[in-house]
Amino acid sequence: MAITSPEAPWVPIARRKQGHRNACIPPQWRIPSAHLPKDPPRFADGLQSALDVPSKVLSKEEIKITEDYTVATFLEAISRRRFSAETAIDAFCHRAAVAHQLTNCLTEPLFKQAAERARFLDRYLDEHGTTLGPLHGLPVSVKDTFDIKGVDSSTGLAALCFKPAEKNAPLVDLLLSLGAVIVAKTNVPQTLSSLDSINNVFGRTMNPVNRLCTAGGSSGGEGVMVAMKGSLVGFGTDLGGSVRIPAMANGVYSFKPSNSRLPYGGQAVLVTEGMTRLGVQPVSGPLARSIDDINLIMKELVPRAGLWGEDCVFGEWNDAQGRLQGAGPNGEIVIGVLRCDGNCTILPPVDQILSEVTSSLKKQPNIKVVEVSTPTAWTQSQSVMDNLISIDGGVLMGKLLESTQEPLVPWMQSRFKTSEPCQLTEVARLQARRTELEYEMLQIWSEVDRYGRRTRKLDAIICPVAPHPVPEIDRYNTLGYTNVFVMFDYPAGTIPIRDVVEQDLRLGQPLGGESLSISDAGCRELWDERTVNRKVYLGTSLSIQVVVPRLEDEKLGRIMTLIDRVVKGHTTGPKLPE
C-alpha cells in the first residue's frame, strides 16, 4: 500500500483561498470555455491576446460604460444621472470578473461590497441632490498590499491568508471619502521582489496583450486591470519600478510621485515595521488609461493627502492650462534624453522609440531637446539602492514562508535568501553615500556660470523604463532604469508610445558591441536569436519614462501631458508654451 506524504500546511490554505476567490464570481459572469485562452501559452499558438474577449461576452451597454468614458466624462455622466452608480459599477465588476478569468489578475474580488457601495451613492445623490464627492461612483482597484477592513492583505502568502485587516489604509479611506468605489484587489509577486506577478496562493497573472510575455510586477495585477478596463484607475506601490514596469508591460500610463504626495501607510507588513524609514521609502501611485485621467486623480488626492496620511504634506495640484515656463533662455521646455544607465545598453526597439519621441519633440518650436551623457551617479547609485532595500535581510518574509512550509516560486529560488539585518553603522554608511550621489545628480539639472550663479538647465528627462522590450515570462532583466529614481525621490511616469512592429525586430541582425556588465549580458540574451524568437515582442507596447526633480510632481503631470499630446497628436491637455 502506497504511503502518501502529508501536504505542507500552505497547500490547503491556498486551495481554500482560491475557492473563496472563485466563489466571488457570479455564475452568470463565467466565460464560455470557447473564449478562454489556451494554457500554458505556447508560441506555436500565436500571441494569445485577451484584449478582444470582453467585447464578445459583455452587453453593449456594459461595453459602452467601461470603454467610452474618461475619468472626467464618467464622473460627469454619473453626476448628471445618465446612468446610476449601481449600473456603472455592475458593468465594471462584470468586466473585472471577465479580465480575471482571462488573466488571473485578482486576489480579492469585492463585487458585493462594490454593489452595496454603489447603491448607497445613488441614494445619497437622490437624497441630497449632489454627489458625495468629486470621485462619486468612480470604479478603482488597488494592489493587494493595501489594507481594506475585513479583507485579507495576503500578498499571495499562505501565512497571511484569512487574516483580514482591521482598518482601511489611509489611501483607501481618502478614496472612499471622495466617493470612489473599490471593485477589487489585485495580484502581486511572491515576496513583492520579482517583476513577474506569480505566487503560490493565487498563481500567475498573465499579460492580456500577449500571454507569452510578463505582466510585470510588483503591481502586475493593477497593470492588467487597467489594460483590461476592469477599473478606470488602479493604485499600486513603487519601490523598484512597481507601478512603472506593469504600466510598460501592459501598455498603460503610470505615475510614481515623490514621497509625501499620496498616503502609503496601511500596507501588508512584510518587513520589520519602521525599516523602510531607515532604507528607502516606497510610494503609492496610480495607473490609468491616459495622463489626463492621472492628472485629474492627482488633482483631487494631493491637496487632501495631508488630512489622511501621516506621511504626507499639505500640497496643491494646479491644473492650469496656460503657459508652462521652461528652463530655456526664452522659456522653452528643455527635455534631456538619457539613453543608457551605464550598466545596461538599450536594445534596438527601445533606442528606436526614444529617437522617434525625440524627433517629434524637436519639431515643436518651444521645446528644446538635448542628449544627456550618462551621469556617473546614476550608474553608481544602483548598487547603493540594492543594498538599501535589503537592509532588513528578508527576515520577516523568511519567517512568513517558513511558518507554512511555503516554497519559493522557481524564479525566486536563486534570488531570495535571508541574512542578518544591517548594523546601524552600515545603514548610516549607505545613507551617507546616498547623500553624496543625490548631490552629484543635482548637476544634471543645473549649471553654474563663471560668477558662481546656478541656474536650471533641464525641466525633465526622458529615458527607457527598461533597456529591453516587454520580455517573456520570468525574463525581465534589470531594475536599473527605474529603482534609482525612488532612491533620489524623483517623480517619474510611464507613457506608452506605440506597439512593436516587425521592422523593430531587425530579424537576422545581431547586436554589436561588448557587454557592459552581467545585467547587460542578460539583456543581450533577450535579443539573441539563439535564445529568443524576437517575434514574441510583436504587439507589445513600447513606452518611455519621464522624470523630473523631487517634489515637482505637478510639473511632471504637465510635461507628460505635453509629451503625450505632441507624440500622439492629442488635442486635449495643456497648451504648448508660447
C-alpha positions, 0 to 999 in steps of 0.5 A, spaced: 500 500 500 502 506 497 504 511 503 502 518 501 506 524 504 502 529 508 501 536 504 505 542 507 500 546 511 500 552 505 497 547 500 490 547 503 490 554 505 491 556 498 486 551 495 481 554 500 483 561 498 482 560 491 475 557 492 473 563 496 476 567 490 472 563 485 466 563 489 466 571 488 464 570 481 457 570 479 455 564 475 452 568 470 459 572 469 463 565 467 466 565 460 464 560 455 470 555 455 470 557 447 473 564 449 478 562 454 485 562 452 489 556 451 494 554 457 500 554 458 501 559 452 505 556 447 508 560 441 506 555 436 499 558 438 500 565 436 500 571 441 494 569 445 491 576 446 485 577 451 484 584 449 478 582 444 474 577 449 470 582 453 467 585 447 464 578 445 461 576 452 459 583 455 452 587 453 453 593 449 451 597 454 456 594 459 461 595 453 459 602 452 460 604 460 467 601 461 470 603 454 467 610 452 468 614 458 474 618 461 475 619 468 472 626 467 466 624 462 464 618 467 464 622 473 460 627 469 455 622 466 454 619 473 453 626 476 448 628 471 444 621 472 445 618 465 446 612 468 446 610 476 452 608 480 449 601 481 449 600 473 456 603 472 459 599 477 455 592 475 458 593 468 465 594 471 465 588 476 462 584 470 468 586 466 473 585 472 470 578 473 471 577 465 479 580 465 480 575 471 478 569 468 482 571 462 488 573 466 488 571 473 489 578 475 485 578 482 486 576 489 480 579 492 474 580 488 469 585 492 463 585 487 458 585 493 461 590 497 462 594 490 454 593 489 452 595 496 457 601 495 454 603 489 447 603 491 448 607 497 451 613 492 445 613 488 441 614 494 445 619 497 445 623 490 437 622 490 437 624 497 441 630 497 441 632 490 449 632 489 454 627 489 458 625 495 464 627 492 468 629 486 470 621 485 462 619 486 461 612 483 468 612 480 470 604 479 478 603 482 482 597 484 488 597 488 494 592 489 493 587 494 498 590 499 493 595 501 489 594 507 481 594 506 477 592 513 475 585 513 479 583 507 485 579 507 492 583 505 495 576 503 500 578 498 499 571 495 502 568 502 499 562 505 501 565 512 497 571 511 491 568 508 484 569 512 487 574 516 483 580 514 485 587 516 482 591 521 482 598 518 482 601 511 489 604 509 489 611 509 489 611 501 483 607 501 479 611 506 481 618 502 478 614 496 472 612 499 471 619 502 471 622 495 466 617 493 470 612 489 468 605 489 473 599 490 471 593 485 477 589 487 484 587 489 489 585 485 495 580 484 502 581 486 509 577 486 511 572 491 515 576 496 513 583 492 521 582 489 520 579 482 517 583 476 513 577 474 506 577 478 506 569 480 505 566 487 503 560 490 496 562 493 493 565 487 498 563 481 500 567 475 497 573 472 498 573 465 499 579 460 492 580 456 496 583 450 500 577 449 500 571 454 507 569 452 510 575 455 510 578 463 505 582 466 510 585 470 510 586 477 510 588 483 503 591 481 502 586 475 495 585 477 493 593 477 497 593 470 492 588 467 486 591 470 487 597 467 489 594 460 483 590 461 478 596 463 476 592 469 477 599 473 478 606 470 484 607 475 488 602 479 493 604 485 499 600 486 506 601 490 513 603 487 519 601 490 523 598 484 519 600 478 512 597 481 507 601 478 512 603 472 514 596 469 506 593 469 504 600 466 510 598 460 508 591 460 501 592 459 501 598 455 498 603 460 500 610 463 503 610 470 505 615 475 510 614 481 510 621 485 515 623 490 514 621 497 509 625 501 504 626 495 499 620 496 498 616 503 502 609 503 501 607 510 496 601 511 500 596 507 501 588 508 507 588 513 512 584 510 518 587 513 520 589 520 515 595 521 519 602 521 525 599 516 523 602 510 524 609 514 531 607 515 532 604 507 528 607 502 521 609 502 516 606 497 510 610 494 503 609 492 501 611 485 496 610 480 495 607 473 490 609 468 488 609 461 491 616 459 495 622 463 489 626 463 485 621 467 492 621 472 492 628 472 485 629 474 486 623 480 492 627 482 488 633 482 483 631 487 488 626 492 494 631 493 491 637 496 487 632 501 493 627 502 495 631 508 488 630 512 489 622 511 496 620 511 501 621 516 506 621 511 504 626 507 504 634 506 499 639 505 500 640 497 496 643 491 495 640 484 494 646 479 491 644 473 492 650 469 492 650 462 496 656 460 503 657 459 508 652 462 515 656 463 521 652 461 528 652 463 530 655 456 533 662 455 526 664 452 522 659 456 522 653 452 521 646 455 528 643 455 527 635 455 534 631 456 534 624 453 538 619 457 539 613 453 543 608 457 544 607 465 551 605 464 550 598 466 545 596 461 545 598 453 538 599 450 536 594 445 534 596 438 526 597 439 527 601 445 533 606 442 528 606 436 522 609 440 526 614 444 529 617 437 522 617 434 519 621 441 525 625 440 524 627 433 517 629 434 519 633 440 524 637 436 519 639 431 515 643 436 518 650 436 518 651 444 521 645 446 528 644 446 531 637 446 538 635 448 542 628 449 544 627 456 551 623 457 550 618 462 551 621 469 556 617 473 551 617 479 546 614 476 550 608 474 553 608 481 547 609 485 544 602 483 548 598 487 547 603 493 539 602 492 540 594 492 543 594 498 538 599 501 532 595 500 535 589 503 537 592 509 532 588 513 535 581 510 528 578 508 527 576 515 520 577 516 518 574 509 523 568 511 519 567 517 512 568 513 514 562 508 517 558 513 511 558 518 507 554 512 512 550 509 511 555 503 516 554 497 519 559 493 516 560 486 522 557 481 524 564 479 525 566 486 529 560 488 536 563 486 534 570 488 531 570 495 535 568 501 535 571 508 541 574 512 542 578 518 539 585 518 544 591 517 548 594 523 546 601 524 553 603 522 552 600 515 545 603 514 548 610 516 554 608 511 549 607 505 545 613 507 551 617 507 553 615 500 546 616 498 547 623 500 553 624 496 550 621 489 543 625 490 548 631 490 552 629 484 545 628 480 543 635 482 548 637 476 544 634 471 539 639 472 543 645 473 549 649 471 553 654 474 556 660 470 563 663 471 560 668 477 558 662 481 550 663 479 546 656 478 541 656 474 536 650 471 538 647 465 533 641 464 525 641 466 525 633 465 528 627 462 526 622 458 529 615 458 527 607 457 523 604 463 527 598 461 533 597 456 529 591 453 522 590 450 516 587 454 520 580 455 517 573 456 515 570 462 520 570 468 525 574 463 525 581 465 532 583 466 534 589 470 531 594 475 536 599 473 532 604 469 527 605 474 529 603 482 534 609 482 529 614 481 525 612 488 532 612 491 533 620 489 525 621 490 524 623 483 517 623 480 517 619 474 511 616 469 510 611 464 507 613 457 506 608 452 508 610 445 506 605 440 506 597 439 512 593 436 512 592 429 516 587 425 521 592 422 523 593 430 525 586 430 531 587 425 530 579 424 537 576 422 541 582 425 545 581 431 547 586 436 554 589 436 558 591 441 561 588 448 557 587 454 557 592 459 556 588 465 552 581 467 545 585 467 547 587 460 549 580 458 542 578 460 539 583 456 543 581 450 540 574 451 533 577 450 535 579 443 539 573 441 536 569 436 539 563 439 535 564 445 529 568 443 524 568 437 524 576 437 517 575 434 514 574 441 515 582 442 510 583 436 504 587 439 507 589 445 507 596 447 513 600 447 513 606 452 518 611 455 519 614 462 519 621 464 522 624 470 523 630 473 526 633 480 523 631 487 517 634 489 515 637 482 510 632 481 505 637 478 510 639 473 511 632 471 503 631 470 504 637 465 510 635 461 507 628 460 501 631 458 505 635 453 509 629 451 503 625 450 499 630 446 505 632 441 507 624 440 500 622 439 497 628 436 492 629 442 488 635 442 486 635 449 491 637 455 495 643 456 497 648 451 504 648 448 508 654 451 508 660 447 
